[in-house]
């Protein structure tokens, strides 16, 4: 039997009723609609039942009513169990023809005291209700007490709110119908209490909106893409040919020789475009973005208030809005859809060695998501040479550790050097030879090769930025974004509209009518003050927690020194370093989550006008808080620890009796390396990967535990769910800013302190290989499909990357000059060494202290711990000896080394930045072949428009010269066509 359903101007209802209490639309009202459709044919052998309205007489007779009550062929739509006959599980309407381009969901709330009529009106149901009604009326039981008035008032208020939402939905949906969209409701889903509004954009709407949005669509005209002939392009083509097996099998694996000329779509010039298959001309990504633009323009308007789709979502009128995925990732055995291809060739760990299908990612998710993964791919590729050089530097340190003279002198037991205590009273004197292991380990990261590696990474950052700019321009050309600008309208956010409406209602009636209300800086001043104070407070909290970890290190070191367990006293330094780094990691992870919520809350308080403004403000706040949180412990270890100590006999104390920490004899570089290693690995493994894998798995496990279905029953149920029901269970798409933030913080870890941790690029590379596939799987299988947002570049993130690369040069210069022993060794070798070598450097870097000069109460409790009386101990600093004119004052060696350190910072910074600017100038931002192709495309477009204008004028000239021109369409008896069209098609193979 032919499937029929009720339509009201393109709106189809599947369920018990369109909305409770909504008056049915008469056929005459439908006839007045601009989008009228033919009424279903009434057949005598079909049973037609009235659409349920308000149940005002539930116990009355059920009889068919004439008038405005529309009928719908329930028998043809539903089976006896109430399910849809011929239900489509794919992204289509119930007719199986029209594609669902967008879905809105809303809550179905049944008001208390009102029951809807069942859609199954059989005899048994009728007699059961009649019998129940009669038994209630004839009952001799006493009357039930009246309901609580407060409960009744609450129910009435809830009903009022639901009616208000339903009224807004009806008006908004009517506006959608007026715009030409086709709607279909489904309230009989397997998700109780939830209704789905399916939206389809017909061809006329797609063409109209595509023209308004100035979407560039491919024409039938093709032109040859000439590859570059310079050395760089030849190298690129050679690499592309060699790496051909690494490209995913989702399309053409070789560089295309021809490209279609793309033009802004025009309904008047449809003959220029390939419209042989209208269903494929606008792909699913473009269709959903067009519908979304229509939804953003449609308003629910009142005299002092206007609500768009964002406001309706914020107020709960609709609960969610999303486009649908193309299908299941498993496929159905037929031609694989784009989602299945992405799952097999991108979101699988088995293809980790392959390139990403960037073109297909852009086709399915849009340019903004495509640019993120393209950037992530370029960043990961560029990490390969950085990781290789970093490993070589580390291996160089391993190979030369036995030839390092300072560490050999420290490890030589013949050098009987007694060091001063590391803490007051409980710590005793100690031998320098006990620091042998730390000294040898420090050489792995503190050697002359690290200076070269710092210069290399500075140039690497510049090359990475230049490579990305060129890659971005190539993608802009391939994706037809060269002429794309951000001038299109950015719609107001729902919160902004609400605040403006509240301000309008508070204004006096005498306010000027012509002045459009808006939020001024004065209106936002309390929010701005709150932001400044909260940001300062959060940064102060970060500093306070870092200071607390410092106190932990000081106290735990003293506790381990007085411990009675030999194991605890065996390796105190390693224990303190490792546990403090782990505590810092835990604090960073916790504060990161807290700061993300606080940054969002502060941004919402400011009520930005547009989504772009909201995004930029949120990114700025989040980056500041997370950057300070991640790098505060690292900056302390690199630049402050060991420099605010004082000297024996005059130490610096904080919080009463806590003596500030000292660095090991080999410097603080080893501790900085440990902190960087644990923080970087911990954030990547726990925060980035474990959270992204574990939290969705945990949510799925909890959902299964709450469900009463077995795994087999759940699998069978999943097979019967419609496409929009499956997508509803997926997580909402929250944007790609969190993904960018992870990579920006990692980029800071890789570049800012790379002089102290050459293996950072290697760890980042390994993480990103996993991160790409993890994010891909999340986007394809666990998240709803995002709106395809256009973007020409990565926006503010590029500025942050460029800023970090500039700051990295300065930070690495200070790390080499002040944190490592590179400059002191250099000064000793060329100024103080008798033979020009590093022999005697350790003794030269240690000062003398007489133990009798200890302040009262600070000398060791057990001075004879080493088995002999100590009169003089050594400490690392450049100070005058006790017997000099100015005992314990800073020596001239200290000032000489400080001057060289500052000179090194200035020379290193200017030299590296000069080299970076030279590389930046040397490499053009736009590849030469792309620049030529863009210029050629503009010429072709101009030539095309000139021929179009000539083609319009030719028929007019033919009226005066019929002998010289004969229309090619006259032989077929069809109307004459402009000459430009056959000319254009004849030259389409250019």
N, C-alpha and C positions, 0 to 999 in steps of 0.2 A: 504494500500500500504506500502511496506517495506520502512522504514525510511533510507535515505541515506544522507551522507554529505561528503563534500570534505575533503580529508586528504592529508597531505604532510608529510610523515614520522612520522605519529602520531600526526600531527597538524591539527585540524579541525577549520574552520572559519565559524562563524555565524554572518552575517552582510552584509553590502553592499560590502565590500571588506576587504581583510586582512589588507592592509594599502595602503593609497593613493600613487600611483606612484611606488609601489613595483612590480618588474617583477614577473610574475607567474612562478612557478616551473614546469618544464616539467616532463612528465612521466618518461623519461629516467633518469633525475636527481633523481627522487624518487626511481627508481630502483637501483641506485647506493648507496642509503642509507643503512646503516647497519640494519635499523629497517623498512624494506620495508613491506608494507601491500598491499593487493589485491586492484586493482582499482574497483570502483563501476561499476556494470554491466549496459551497455548502453541499454536502451529499446526504441523501436521505438515509442511507444505511449506516451513518455514523452517529454516535452519541455525543452531543454537545452539552457541556455543563457550564453553568455560570462561573465567572471568575469570583472567588470569594471576596467579599468586601468586609464591612465591619460586622462582627458577630453580635448584632443587637438582639436577635431572637433565635438563640441557639436551639430552643425547644420547639420552635414552630415547625410548620410543614415545609418540606423542601420542594419547591416548585420553580419551574423556569419562569423568569421574569422578562418581560419585554422592556423596551426602552433602551437605556444607555448601557446596560450590562452586556459586555462583549462575551462572546463564546470562543473557546479555543478547543481544537480537536485533541482532547486529552488521550483519546484512545489511540491515536496515531503517534503521539509523542512519547507516551510512557507505557511501559509494560505493567503487569499486575503488581510487581514489587515496587513500582514507583520509579524505576530507573529509566533513563533515556533509551529509546530504541535507536539503534545505529549510532550510539555515542562514539564520538571521535576522541581517541586518546592523544592525537597529535595537536599541534597548535592551530586548530581550525574551529570555526563555528560548528553548530550542530548539523548544518547541511553538508559539511565536509568539503566545502568549496572556498569559502571566504576565510582568509587567514587572520588569526588573532594577532593584531599588531601591538596591543597594550592591554594590561589588565589592572583594574582597580578592585580592591577588596573592601568590604564593609561588614560591620557586625549586624547580625540579625537578632534583634532583641524582642522577645515576646512580652508585652506589657502584662503586669499582674492583673488578674481578673478578666482577661480577654483571651479567648482561645480561637485559634484559626480552624476553619473547616478543613477536614482532611481532603486530600485530592482523590482519594479512593472511596467513592460513594456506592458501596454495594449494599445489599439488603441487610447483611449481618450487622454492619456498622450502624445502619439506620435504626434497627430494632434494639440494639444494645443501648443506644443513646435515648431512645424513647422509653425503654423499660427503666433506665436509670432516672429519667426525669419524673416518671410516674411514681416510682418508689420514693423519691425525695418529697414529692408533694403529699403523698398519703402517709408519710411517717408520723407517728404519734410522739416521737422523741421531743424533748423540750428544745426550744430555740437556742441556737448557739450564741454565746456572748458576742457582742460587737468587737470588731478588730480595734487594735490600739490606734488611736488617732495619729500618733507620731509615725507609726509604720505606714499608715495610709497616706499621710502627707509625703513621706519619703518616696513611696511608690509613685504617687502622682507627679512628683518633681522629676523622678527618673523617666517616667513616661513622657513628660513634657520635653525633656532633653532629647529623647529618642525621636519624638515627633518632629522636633526642630531639625535634627540631623537629616531625617528622612525628607523633610520639605526642602532643605538645601540641596540634597542629592537630586531630587526630582527636577528642580530648576536648573541645576548645573548640567544634568544629563539632557534636558531639553535644549539647552544652549549648544551642547555637543551635536545633537541632531540637527539643529539649525545650521551648523557649520558643515554638514554633509557627512559626518561620521555615522557609521552603523554600529549599533549596540546590541548586545545580547546578554541577558542576565541568567545566571545559574545559581539557584539557591538550594538545590537538592544535591549538595555535594556530600562527600564522605567526611567533611570537616564540619562538625556541628557548630551552629552559631555563626557561620561565615558565609557570605554571599560573594559572588564574583561577577564583575561587570566586564565583559569582553568587548574590546573596541577594534573595529576594522575600518581602515581608510580605503575607500574605493578609488578607482583610477583618477577620477576627476579631482578629488581632494589631494591626492598625491601630486598631480601635475600642478595644481594651483599653489600648494605650499612649497613645492620644490622651486617654483619660479619666484615666490616671495622670499625664500631663504637663499636664493641665488646659488643653488647647489650646482656644482660643476659635474656634468655627466658626460661620459664618453660618446663621441659621435662615430659615424661610420667612416670618417676620414682617418686614414692611417699614414704615418710618415716614418721614415727610417731614422733610427737612433744610431748616430755615428759614435763609436767608441773613441776615447782619447788616444792620441798618438805619442804623448810625451812618455818619459821613462816611468813616472809614478803610475800612470794609468796602465802601462804595459805590465808593470809589476803586479798591480791589482788584478788584472785579468789573468795573469799567470797563477797567482795565488788562488783565484776563484776556480780555475781549471783543475789545479792540483787537489783542492779541498772539495771537489765535486761530490765524492762519496759521503761527505759529512753534512750535506744539505738535506733537509727533510723532504720526503716524497709527497708533497702536497700541491705541487704545481710545476711549472717549468723550472727545471734545475739549472738551465743555462741562462745567460743574460739575453733578454729579448732584443731582437734587432729592430722591431717596429713598435710603435706606441700610438695609441689612439688619441686624437686631438680632443681635448675636453673643453666644453663650453658651458656657461651658465644655462640651465634649462629654461626653455621658453615654449609656451604652448603654441605660439604662432609659428614656431620653426621646428615642430615635432618631426618633420620629414628629415631633418639633419641627423637625428638620433636613431640608433638601431632599436626599433620597437617591434621586432619580429616576435619577441616573447615578452609580453607586458608583465607577466608574473615574475620574471627574472630581471627586468630592467631596474626596478628598485629592490635592492636586496633587503633582507629582514632588518639589518642594522639601520639602513636609511629609512625604512618604513616606521620603525619604532621611534626614531629621532624626530621624524615629521609629526607623528601623533603627539609626541611629548611637547613639541613647540606649540601645537594647537591647544593642548591642555594648559600650558602656561599662559596663553592669551585669553582663554575663556575665563570669565569672571562671574561670581555670584554677587550681584550688586544690590546694595541698599542705599538710601539717601546719603548716609554718612559713613558707609563702610563698603569695601569691596574685597571679596575673597577669591583668590585663585586656587589652583590645585595644591600649592604648598600650604596655604592657610587651611584648606579643607583637611589636609592630612594632619596638620598640627593640631587642629581642633577635634580630631577623631571622627569627622564626618566620613572619611575613608581611612582605613587602617593601613593600607600599603598600596603602592603603585610600582609596577615593574613590567618590562618586556619579557617575553618568553624565550627560553632556550629553543634551539632548532629541533632538538630531539634528545633521546637518551644517548649516553656515552657508549653503551654496548652495541647499539645499532640493531636493526631488524633483519639483517641479511641482504638488504638491497643496497642501493647506492649510498655510501657513507655521507652523512651530513657534516657540516663544518665542525660541529661540536665533537663528533666522533673522531674526525681527523686530528683536531687539536689534542684530544685525549691520547691518541695513539702516537702521534709524532712530536708532541710537546710536553704533555703532562705526565709522561712516564719516565721513571728513573733509568730505564734500560736505554734511553736515547740521550743520556747526559752528555755524551761526547759530540752530539750533533749541534748544528746551528739551530737557532729558533726560527720558526716560520713567521717572521715578522709581518709579512703581507697578509697572511691568514688571520693573525692576531688582530691586525688593524681592521680587516674586513668584518670580523665577528664582534670585537669589543669597542672599536672606534679608535680614532687617532690618539687620544690622550693616553689610553692604556697601551697602545702600540708603541708610542714614544717612550714610555717608561721601560718596557721590556727591551726595546732597542738600545736605550741608554745603559741598562743593566748588562746587556750583552757586550757592548763596547767596553764598559768598565771592567768586566770579567776578563775579556780578551787582553786588555792592556795590563792586567795584573800578572799575566803569564811572564813577560820579560822581567817585571819587577820582582816576582817571586824567585825567578832563576838567579838574578843578580844577588838578591838577599841571601839565598842559600849559599852562593859562592863566597860571599863575605863571611858568613857564619863558618863555612868550612875552612876559610883562610885563618880565622881565629883559632879553630881547632888544630890546624896544622902548625901554627907558630906558637902555641901555648908553651911548649917546652923550650923555646928559644927566647921567651920573654924575660928579660933581665930583672925587672922589678919583682915579678912573681917568684922568680928563682931565688932572689935575695930574701923574700919573706919566708919562703919555704926552707931555707937553709938553717938547720938547727944550730950551726956554729955562730950565727948572729944572735947572741944572747941579749935580746932587746926586751925590756920589761915595760909594759904599757900601763898607763894610769887606769883606775877603775872606771867602768862604764856607768855606774850609778853610785849613790851615796850609801855608805855604811855597809850594806849587805853585799855589795860587789867588791871583790878583791882585785889585786893586781893580776895581770895575765900576760902570757908570752905572745909575742907577735907571730910566732910560728903557728899558733893555733888558727890563724886566719888564712892559712895556706890554701884551703879549698875555695874560699870565697875569692881570693885573689886570682887563682887560676880560672875560675868561672867568669869573673869580670872581664878577663882578657878576650873571651869569646865575643863579647859585644863592645868592648872598649879597645879598639885597635886602630891603626891608621886607615884601614879599609873602610871604617864607618864614616870617615869624613868624605871619602869618595862616594859612598852610598848616599849620603845626605845630598850631595850635589846632583847625583844621578836622579834621586827621587824628586827633587825640585824641577828638573827638566822633564822628568816623566809626567809630572802633574800638568805641565804646560802642553806637552805632546798629547796627553789624554784629552784636555779641553779642546785643542785644535782638531784632533781626530773626530771628536764628537760633533763639533760644529760642521765639519765637512760631511759627516754621515747624516746629520740632521738636514742639511741642505739637499742631499741626494734623496732622502725620504720625502722631503717636501716636493721635489720635482716628480718623483714616482707617484705620490699620492695626490698630485694636483693641488698643492697647498701654497704654491709660490705667490699667488695673489690673494691669499686668505689673510684677512685682518680681523682684529677683535672689536670692530666697530658695531657688530650687531648688538641688539638691545639685550641688556642683562636685567632680567626681571627682578623685582623686589622680593625680598625674603618674607616669609609669613610673619615672623616676629616683628619685623619692621612695620608691616601693614597694620598689625594689631596695635602697636604703640602709637602709630599715627592716628588710628581710629579713636583710641582712648584720648589722645590729645585733642582731637577735633571735638569730641563730646564734652570735654572740659572747657573748651573755649566759650567765651561769651557770645551771645547772639549778635552783638554789635560788631564782631570781628569782620574784617573785609572779606567779601565772598570770592573776589577774584584771586586772592593769594592762596596758592596751593599749600596745604599743610605739610610740613616735613619736620624731621628731628634735627634740631640745631646742636651746636657744640655745647650750649648751655644745658640742654636737655640731657646730654651724655656726660656732663661734668662729674656727677657722682660716680658713674661707672668708670671714668678715666682715673679718678682718684683711688677708687677701689683697686683698679688694675695695678697702678704704680705701687701702692702699699702692699698688696698681696705678692707681687713679683719680688719686691725688696724683702719681704718676710720669708718667702720661699727660698731665696738665695741665702739669706741669713741662716735658715734652718739647715741648708746644705753645708754651709761652713761650720755650723755648730756640730753637726754629726761627724764631719771630718775631724774636727778638733776632739770629739769624743773618742774616735778611733785612735788618735794620737795618745790620749791619756790611757787608753787600753794597752797600747804597746809599751808605754812606760811602766805601768803597774804590773803587767804580766811578766815583763822582763825581770823586775825586782822579785816577783813571787817565785819565778823559776830559779833564780839564783839562790834563794834560801830554802828551796825544796829539798826534802830528804830522799827523794827518789833519784837515783843516778841517771835513769833514762831521761828524766825531765831536764837534768843539767847537762846532758851530753851535747845537745845541739840547740842552744837557746835561740841563736839568731835566726836559723831557718824556721823554727817553730813560730816565733813572733812574726816574721815576715809573711809566712804563708797564711796563718790564721787571720792576721789583719787584712790581707788582700781578699780573703774569702768573705770576711765581714763587710768590707767595702763593696764587694760584688752584690751581696744580698741587699744591702742598703740601696745601691744604685737601681737594682731591678724593682724594688718596692716603690721607691720614690718616682721612678719613671712612670709607673701606672698612676700614681697619685697626681703627678704633675700634668699628665695628659688630661685628666678630668678637670683639674683646676684651670688649665689653659682654656679648655672649651667653655667652662662656666664663665670665666672672665670675658671671653669673646662674646658669649650670648648676652652678658650684661651690657656690653657696649652697643648692642643692636645694630650691627652693620646693615647697610641698605641692600647690598647685592651679595650674591654667592661668591663672587670674585673677591670682594672686600673682606668678607667673612673668612675665606680661605687664607688670604694673605696675612690677616691679623692672627689667625690661629697658628699658622706655620711659624710666624715670628716668635710668638710667646712660647710655643712648644719647643722650638729650637733653642731659645735662650735657656730655658729651665733644664732641658735634657743635656745640653752641652755643659752647663755648669755642674750638673749632677755627675756626669760621667768623668769630667776631667779635673775636678777639684782635688781628689786624692793624688792624681798623677802630677799635677802642677806643684803640689806641696812637696812630693818626693823629689821632683826635678830641680826646684829652685829655692826651696826654703829649708828643707831638712838639713841639719849639719851646719847651717850658717847663722842660726840664732841660738847658739849653744853657750857661748862664753869661753872660758878657759878653766883649767883646774884651779881651785881656790877662789874662783869668782864666776861660778856658773850662773846661767839664767834660769829662773824658776817661774812656773806658772801654777795658778790655783794652789798656792801655798807651797807645798814641798815637792811638786812634780818637776824634776829637772828635764829640760828639753833634750830631745834625742840627738845622738851623734851618728854620723855615717861610719860604716866600716872603713878600715884603712884603705881598701881599694876604691872607696867612693860609694855614692848612693846609686850608681848606675845599675848595679845588680838588683837592688831592691826595686828600682823603677822598672826594670825589665820584668821582674816577677809580677808586679802590680799590673803592668800592661798585658802580660800573657794571660793572667787569670781573668782580668776584666774582659778582655776581647773574646777569649774562648767561652767564658761564662755567659756573656751577653748573646753571643751567637748561638750557642748550644741550648741554653735555657730559655732566654727571653725570645729569641727570634724563631728558633726551630721547634723546641720542645713545646712552647706555648701554642704555636700555630698548629702543631700536630696533636698535642695532648688535649687541649681544651675542646676542639671539635669532637674528638673521640670520647671524651668524658661526657659531653652533652648528649652525644648519641647513645652512650651507655645508660645514662640516667633516663632518657626518653624510652629506651627499651624496658628498663626496670619498671617504669610507671605503666607501660602498656601491658594489657592482659593477654596480648597475642603472642603466640610462639614465633620463632624465627621463620618457620615455613609459612604460617598464616600471614605474617607481615610481608613476606616476599610475594605471596599471592595477592595480597591487598595492593601492594605497590604496582603490580602489573595492571590492575584495573583503574588506577588513578589516572585522571586526565592530566595533560601537560601542565596546566596552570595550578592544579592541586599539588603536583610534585614540586613545582618551582616555589610554591608558597612555603614548603617545609625547608627550603634552603635558607641560608643566612642572608641578611640584607647586605647590599654592597655599600660600604662606608667610605669609599674613595681609596686613592692610591697614596695619599699623603703619609700614612704610617709606613708604607713600604719605602718611600723615599727617605723618611726620617731614619730608618734603620741603616740604610746605605750611606747617608751623609755622616752619621756618627762613626760608622766604620771607616769612611774615607778620612775622617779626622784622626782616627787611631793609626791608620796606615801612614799618613803624611806628617802629622805634627811631631811625633816622637820617634820617627823611624831610626834616628841615630842611635837610640838605645835598644831597639828591638828589630833587627834586620829580618826576622822571620815573620813579621806582621803581614807583608803582602802574601806570603804563602798561606797563612791561616785564613786570610780574607778570600783568597782564590778558592780554597777548598770549601769554605762556607758558601760562597756565591754559586758554585756548581750545584750544591744542594738547594740553595735558596731559590734559584730559577725554577727548578722542577717543582719545588714545594709550593711556590706562589702559583705556578701554572695549574697544578692540581687543585689548589684552592679556588682559583677563578673558574675552572671548568666544571668541577664537580660539587663544590660546597657552597658557592655563592650564587645568588640570583644574577641574572644577566644585567650588567650596568647599561645606563643610557649611553649611546655612542656620542661622546663629547669630542668636538673638534679642538685641535690644538696645533699650533705651528712650532712650538718649542716646549721645553720643560719648565719654563717660567722662572719663578723666583729661585728655584733650586739651582739653576746655573750660576746665579749671582752668589749663592752661598758656597758653592764649590769653588768658584774663582776666589772668593775671599779667603777660604780655608787654605787654598794653595799658596796665596801670598803670605798669610800668617805662618804657614809651615816653614817657610824660609827663615823667618826671624826666630821661631821657636827652636829649630834645629841648630841655628847658629849659637844660641845661648846654651843649649844642651851640650854641644861640643866644647864650648869655651868654659862654662862654669860647672857643669855636672861631671863631665869626664876629666880624666887626668891628661888629656892630650896636650893642652897648653902648658901646664907645669913641666911635663916631660920634655916638651920642645924647648922651653926656656932653660932648663937645667942642661940639656945636651949641648946647646950652643952658647951658653953664658957661664956656666959654673962647672961643667964637667972637665976634669983635667985631661982626659984623653978623647973627648968628643963622643963618648958612649954614655949609656944609662947606668953604668956601674956607680954605685953610691947614691942613686936617686932616692931610695927609701930612707936612708939616714939623713939626707938633705931635707926631706919633707917632714921630718919629725922634730919637734921642739922639746926642750928639757923643762922639768918641773921638780922642785924640791918638796918632798912630802911634808916637811915641817910647815910649809905655807898653806896647808889645808885649813879651811875655816873650821871652827869648833863644831863637832857633831857631824861632819861630812867624811872624815877619814874612815878607811875600812875597819870593820870590827875585827877581822882576822888578817892582820898585816903580814903574818908569817905563813900565809897559805902556800907560797912557792918553796918554803923550806929555808929561806934566808931573809935577812933584814933588807928592806928596800929603802934607800935614801933618796934616789932620783928615779922618776918614771918619765916615760915619753908620751907625747900626744901629738896628733896630726894637726899641725898649724905652722905658720911662719911667724914666730915671735922671738924676741930677744931672750937670751939665757938668763938664769937668775942672777948671775954675778955681774951683769952689765950695768951701765949707768941708768938705763930705763928698763928694769926687769919686766919681762912678760909683755912688753909693748910690741906692736906690729913691726916686723923687721922690713928692711929695704927690699928683700926678696919678695915679700908679699905685694908691695906696691909695684914692683917690676912685673910680676905675674899678672896683677890686675890690669896694668896698662896694656900688656900684650893681649889679654882676654878681650878687652874692649876693642882694641884694634882689629882683632880677629873677627869679632861680630860685625864691625862696620865693613871690613873688606869682604867677608863671606857674603853678607847680605847684598851688598851692591854688585858684587861680581855675579852672583847667581841670578839676581833679578835682571841684570843686564843681559846675561845669556838667555834668560827666559823671554825677555822682550824681543831679542833678536830672533829666537825661534818662532815667536808669535808673528813677527813681521815677515819672516821668511816663508811661512806656510799660509797660503791664501785661505780665507774662510770658505769660499765657494770653489769646488773643483772646476777646473777649466772646461772639461767636457760638459758639465752640468750648466755652466754659465753660457756656453755656446748653444746648448739645446734649449735653454730657456729663451734666449734671444731668437733662435730659429722658430720656436713655437709661437712667439709673439708676432713674428713676421707672417707665419702661416695663418694665424688668426686674423691679422689685418687683411691679408690677401683674400681670405675667405669672406670677410664682411664686404670687401670691395666687390667681389663677384656677386654677392647677394644683392647689393644695391644695383649693380648692372643688370642682374637678372630681372629685377622688378621693373626696370625701365624699358627692357627690350620689347615686350608685347606692345607698348604704346608706339614705338617706332615702327613696328610691323604694320600698323594701320596705314602708314604712308608708303611702305615699300614691301608689298606682298611678294614680289618676285625674288627678293633676296633672302627671304626667311619663311620657313615652313615649320610650324610647331610640330614637334615629334609626337605629340599626343593626338593630333588630328586624325591620323590613320586609324586609331582605335575608337574614335568617336567620343572620347572623354574630353573634359574641359582642358583648355590649354594650361600648361604648367610653366613656371618661370624657367628660363634656360639654365639658370644657375644650378638647378637640381641635377639634371643629367650630366652637366659638366662636372659637378662636385663628385657624383658617383663614379664617373669615368676616371677621375683622378684620385680615387680613394686608395689606390695602391701605392701612392707616393711614399 
